[in-house]
């Protein structure tokens, strides 16, 4: 299960990715980041939905 700290760090990473690359990261990019950041964290199915929600929220055009 994802921790609050990991989800917060992921959200900030997505913001920085968008600033630097001027494009949105993919879900696979998010997965690679979380695996790297948490020393190969074992994901469960519900984690993908959380990744997707964070990605949608952080990349939403206002």
C-alpha positions as CSV (number, residue, x, y, z in Angstrom):
1,X,0.0,0.0,0.0
2,X,1.2,3.5,-0.8
3,X,2.0,5.8,2.1
4,X,1.0,9.4,2.3
5,X,4.7,10.4,2.0
6,X,5.1,8.5,-1.3
7,X,1.9,10.0,-2.8
8,X,3.0,13.5,-1.8
9,X,6.4,13.0,-3.3
10,X,4.9,11.6,-6.5
11,X,2.6,14.6,-6.8
12,X,5.6,17.0,-6.5
13,X,7.6,14.9,-8.9
14,X,4.8,15.2,-11.5
15,X,4.7,19.0,-11.1
16,X,8.5,19.1,-11.6
17,X,8.4,16.8,-14.6
18,X,5.8,19.0,-16.3
19,X,7.9,22.1,-15.6
20,X,11.1,20.6,-17.0
21,X,9.7,18.6,-19.9
22,X,6.6,20.6,-20.8
23,X,4.7,17.4,-21.1
24,X,2.8,15.0,-18.8
25,X,4.5,11.9,-17.5
26,X,2.9,8.5,-18.2
27,X,1.6,6.0,-15.7
28,X,4.7,4.0,-16.4
29,X,6.9,6.9,-15.6
30,X,5.1,7.3,-12.3
31,X,5.6,3.6,-11.6
32,X,9.3,3.8,-12.3
33,X,9.6,6.9,-10.0
34,X,7.9,5.2,-7.1
35,X,9.9,2.0,-7.5
36,X,13.1,4.0,-7.6
37,X,12.1,6.2,-4.6
38,X,10.9,3.4,-2.4
39,X,13.5,0.7,-3.3
40,X,11.4,-1.5,-5.6
41,X,8.1,-1.1,-3.7
42,X,5.7,-4.0,-4.5
43,X,2.6,-2.5,-6.0
44,X,-0.9,-3.8,-5.6
45,X,-3.8,-3.3,-8.0
46,X,-5.3,-0.4,-6.1
47,X,-2.0,1.5,-6.4
48,X,-2.5,1.9,-10.1
49,X,-5.8,3.7,-9.5
50,X,-4.1,6.0,-7.0
51,X,-1.3,6.8,-9.5
52,X,-3.9,7.6,-12.1
53,X,-5.9,9.9,-9.8
54,X,-2.8,11.7,-8.7
55,X,-1.6,12.1,-12.3
56,X,-5.0,13.3,-13.5
57,X,-5.2,15.8,-10.6
58,X,-1.7,17.2,-11.1
59,X,-2.0,17.4,-14.9
60,X,-5.5,18.9,-15.0
61,X,-5.5,22.1,-17.1
62,X,-7.1,25.0,-15.1
